[in-house]
Amino acid sequence: MNAGNIKGALLEYIVRQLLKNCGFTNVHSDNLFSFERGGLFFINGKGAAHDADIIMNPPIQMPFAYPTQLLFECKAYGASTNLPIVRNALGLRNDLNDFEIVTRDTLLRRQNNRRAAYAIDTRTRYLYQVGVASVNDFSKSAIELAANNKIPLLSLSWFLGAASIGDFNNIDQTLIDSFNTQDIQNLYDFLKDREGNLYDAKYSRANNFLNSDNILGDIVTAANVTIRYSYVGLLETGDMVFLFARSRSEDNILNQQNGFASLKAEIHWFGDRPNVWRLSVYNQRQDNQRTDFDFYVPKRIFNHWKTFNLDKSAALDIKQQFFSKVFVFNQRNNPEAPFSIINIDREWLDRVRQQQAEDEE
């Protein structure tokens, strides 16, 4: 088994688990426009059928728009993911979204203004969003291209600890060759299985392997624990943030919501880690319900702040401009209302502005 294949399958597994935890579901093929072969999922475009590393349905669809499906291209490279990878994702998105079947018969029927049938195929059409997932970070040019073309980026380094990322980067052929061949093959099959259940008898080798003392098991365990206590939030700008509950307990405010609640938040940052901000969420009607979540500031927003030398007043402007509303996917706890809306507390923000102005006088 090639080490690169294992790393790629492991990256796909972690990203898939993260999305499932937020309420995303697997797309099922229709055996024409999409199909499965040899454990891989393919979707047709204008030029060819593309192997979709990850393809999932979002937890909710927007009305008055084509239903969307999310694809992630997974790149388990050691170095940062660069511009050509993101450019390829843009090309893939265009190829999928512009795909339509036109035959000679269709063109001939267009000559008949009284034709009885529409010259289009009767099928569900989707709007595909294509993102790029990596183990490590992205180059500046890749981030710029992604931002300008609204391509979501996801790096494991944004939510897994440095030890896990180091372990991931240390996976090489020597390590893979040191393991039992059948164990590694069974592990690979499990990681690639979109419906995979580790407790299924056919994956008993993979289960035993992941529960033994090895780097791969450590990575999967750390990822599963992190995902269990994390939530994906979307900003109104389209940027993605990962909220990590500071208390490793099921008793946090997002787990307690049984419907739409009036959630407000304060946002704080600390000088020793200015790129990690804290979202203190509370229920406006029950102030005793409060939970702190940490998140990494999206890199493009953090770089914008750095142009102001991490000025406190600029930070307040950024909080109001970018973080006034956070949509948090939470379907695992509330299937009927699959997301929560967290609004920044404007009264708190105004008080902080006033206090800063008084301090500067």
SVG drawing of the C-alpha trace seen along z (x, -y; Angstrom):
<svg xmlns="http://www.w3.org/2000/svg" viewBox="-46 -63 57 73">
<polyline fill="none" stroke="black" stroke-width="0.4" points="0.0,0.0 1.4,-3.4 1.8,-5.9 0.3,-8.6 -2.9,-6.6 -3.2,-6.1 -2.7,-9.8 -5.3,-10.8 -7.8,-8.3 -7.2,-9.5 -7.7,-13.1 -11.0,-12.3 -12.2,-10.4 -11.6,-13.2 -13.2,-15.8 -16.2,-13.6 -16.6,-12.9 -16.5,-16.7 -19.2,-17.4 -21.4,-14.5 -21.1,-15.9 -22.6,-19.1 -25.5,-17.4 -24.2,-16.9 -25.2,-13.6 -23.7,-11.4 -24.9,-12.0 -26.2,-8.8 -25.5,-8.2 -28.2,-8.0 -26.0,-5.7 -26.1,-8.1 -25.0,-11.6 -23.1,-10.1 -22.0,-6.6 -19.7,-4.5 -16.9,-2.3 -14.3,-0.4 -15.3,-2.2 -15.0,-5.6 -17.7,-8.2 -17.7,-9.8 -19.8,-12.7 -20.1,-13.7 -18.9,-17.0 -18.5,-18.5 -15.2,-17.0 -15.1,-13.8 -16.3,-11.9 -14.6,-13.3 -13.6,-11.3 -15.2,-13.2 -13.1,-12.7 -16.0,-13.9 -19.5,-14.8 -22.2,-15.6 -25.6,-17.3 -25.8,-20.3 -28.1,-20.1 -30.5,-22.7 -31.2,-24.0 -32.1,-27.6 -35.4,-28.2 -35.7,-29.7 -32.3,-28.2 -31.1,-25.0 -30.2,-22.5 -26.5,-22.5 -24.0,-19.7 -20.6,-20.2 -17.5,-18.6 -14.1,-18.7 -10.9,-17.9 -8.5,-16.4 -4.8,-17.0 -2.6,-15.3 0.6,-17.0 3.5,-17.7 4.0,-21.3 1.4,-24.0 -1.2,-23.6 -0.5,-26.0 -2.2,-28.0 -2.6,-25.3 -4.6,-23.1 -7.1,-25.8 -7.2,-26.7 -8.0,-23.1 -10.9,-23.2 -12.2,-26.3 -12.0,-24.5 -13.8,-21.5 -16.6,-23.6 -17.1,-25.3 -17.0,-21.9 -19.7,-20.4 -22.0,-23.4 -21.9,-24.0 -22.6,-20.4 -25.6,-19.7 -26.4,-17.0 -27.2,-18.3 -27.6,-15.7 -28.0,-16.1 -31.7,-15.2 -32.1,-18.0 -30.5,-20.6 -32.7,-19.4 -35.9,-19.7 -35.0,-23.4 -35.7,-24.1 -39.4,-23.2 -41.0,-26.2 -43.9,-24.0 -41.9,-21.2 -43.9,-19.1 -41.0,-18.4 -38.5,-20.5 -35.0,-20.1 -33.6,-19.4 -33.3,-16.3 -35.7,-15.9 -33.5,-15.6 -32.6,-17.4 -30.0,-20.0 -27.6,-20.9 -25.4,-23.9 -22.0,-22.4 -19.7,-24.1 -16.1,-22.7 -13.7,-23.3 -10.1,-22.2 -9.1,-20.4 -5.5,-19.9 -3.5,-18.7 -1.3,-21.8 -2.0,-25.4 -2.4,-27.2 -0.1,-29.5 -1.0,-33.2 -1.7,-33.1 -4.0,-30.0 -5.9,-31.9 -6.3,-35.0 -7.6,-33.0 -10.0,-31.0 -11.4,-34.2 -11.9,-35.9 -13.7,-32.9 -15.6,-31.9 -13.9,-28.5 -14.0,-27.2 -10.7,-26.1 -10.2,-23.7 -7.0,-22.8 -6.7,-20.1 -4.1,-22.5 -7.0,-24.9 -8.6,-22.5 -6.3,-19.6 -3.4,-20.1 0.2,-20.5 1.0,-17.0 -1.6,-15.4 -0.5,-17.4 3.1,-16.4 2.1,-12.8 0.2,-13.2 3.3,-14.7 5.5,-11.9 3.5,-9.2 5.9,-7.8 6.5,-4.5 8.8,-3.1 6.1,-3.5 3.4,-1.9 5.6,1.0 6.2,1.7 2.6,2.6 0.8,5.8 -0.3,5.6 -3.8,7.0 -4.3,4.5 -3.4,1.6 -5.5,2.7 -8.5,3.1 -7.9,-0.3 -7.7,-1.9 -11.0,-0.2 -12.7,-1.5 -11.4,-5.1 -12.6,-5.2 -16.0,-3.7 -18.5,-6.6 -20.9,-4.7 -18.2,-3.0 -19.0,-1.6 -15.8,-0.7 -17.8,1.8 -18.9,3.8 -17.3,7.3 -15.7,6.6 -13.6,3.9 -12.5,5.8 -8.8,5.6 -9.1,1.8 -10.9,1.5 -8.2,3.5 -5.4,1.6 -6.8,-1.9 -7.2,-0.9 -3.5,0.2 -0.5,-2.0 0.4,-3.6 0.5,-7.0 -2.6,-6.4 -4.7,-5.4 -3.6,-8.5 -4.6,-10.7 -8.0,-9.2 -8.7,-9.3 -7.6,-13.0 -9.7,-13.9 -12.8,-12.2 -12.5,-13.8 -12.0,-17.2 -14.9,-16.8 -17.2,-15.7 -16.8,-19.0 -16.6,-21.3 -19.1,-23.1 -18.8,-24.6 -19.9,-28.2 -20.4,-30.3 -20.1,-34.1 -22.2,-36.3 -19.1,-36.8 -19.0,-33.1 -15.9,-32.5 -15.9,-29.3 -14.9,-29.1 -14.6,-26.1 -15.9,-26.6 -14.3,-24.5 -16.1,-24.2 -13.5,-25.0 -15.3,-22.6 -15.0,-19.0 -18.5,-18.3 -21.8,-17.6 -23.3,-20.3 -22.8,-23.4 -25.3,-25.9 -25.5,-24.6 -26.3,-21.1 -29.1,-22.5 -31.1,-24.1 -34.3,-22.4 -35.4,-25.1 -34.5,-28.6 -33.2,-30.5 -32.1,-34.1 -28.3,-33.6 -26.0,-36.5 -22.2,-36.6 -19.3,-38.7 -16.0,-38.2 -12.6,-38.5 -9.0,-38.1 -5.8,-37.9 -2.3,-39.3 -0.5,-36.0 -2.6,-34.3 -4.1,-37.1 -5.2,-34.8 -7.4,-32.7 -10.5,-34.6 -13.1,-33.5 -16.8,-33.5 -18.8,-33.8 -22.3,-32.7 -25.3,-33.2 -29.1,-32.9 -30.6,-36.4 -33.6,-35.1 -31.5,-32.9 -28.2,-34.6 -27.0,-31.8 -26.7,-29.6 -23.3,-30.6 -20.5,-28.7 -17.1,-29.8 -15.9,-28.6 -12.4,-29.3 -11.9,-29.7 -9.1,-30.6 -9.7,-33.9 -9.9,-33.2 -6.5,-34.0 -7.7,-36.6 -9.5,-38.5 -6.5,-38.2 -4.2,-39.5 -6.5,-42.4 -6.3,-43.1 -2.5,-43.0 -2.5,-45.9 -3.8,-47.9 -1.0,-46.4 -3.6,-44.5 -5.1,-47.7 -7.9,-47.3 -10.2,-49.8 -9.7,-48.0 -10.5,-44.7 -13.9,-46.1 -14.6,-47.2 -13.7,-43.7 -16.0,-42.1 -18.9,-44.2 -18.1,-43.9 -17.3,-40.2 -18.8,-38.5 -22.1,-40.3 -23.9,-37.0 -22.6,-33.4 -24.7,-30.5 -23.7,-27.3 -24.7,-23.9 -26.0,-21.8 -28.2,-19.1 -26.8,-16.3 -28.7,-17.8 -31.6,-19.4 -32.7,-17.7 -35.8,-20.0 -33.8,-23.2 -30.4,-22.2 -28.6,-25.4 -28.4,-28.1 -27.9,-31.8 -25.5,-33.7 -25.7,-37.5 -23.0,-39.7 -24.2,-41.7 -24.4,-45.3 -24.9,-46.8 -21.8,-45.1 -19.9,-46.3 -21.0,-49.9 -20.0,-49.8 -16.5,-48.5 -16.2,-51.3 -17.2,-53.9 -14.7,-52.6 -11.9,-52.6 -12.7,-56.2 -12.6,-57.3 -9.3,-55.5 -7.8,-57.4 -8.9,-60.8"/>
</svg>
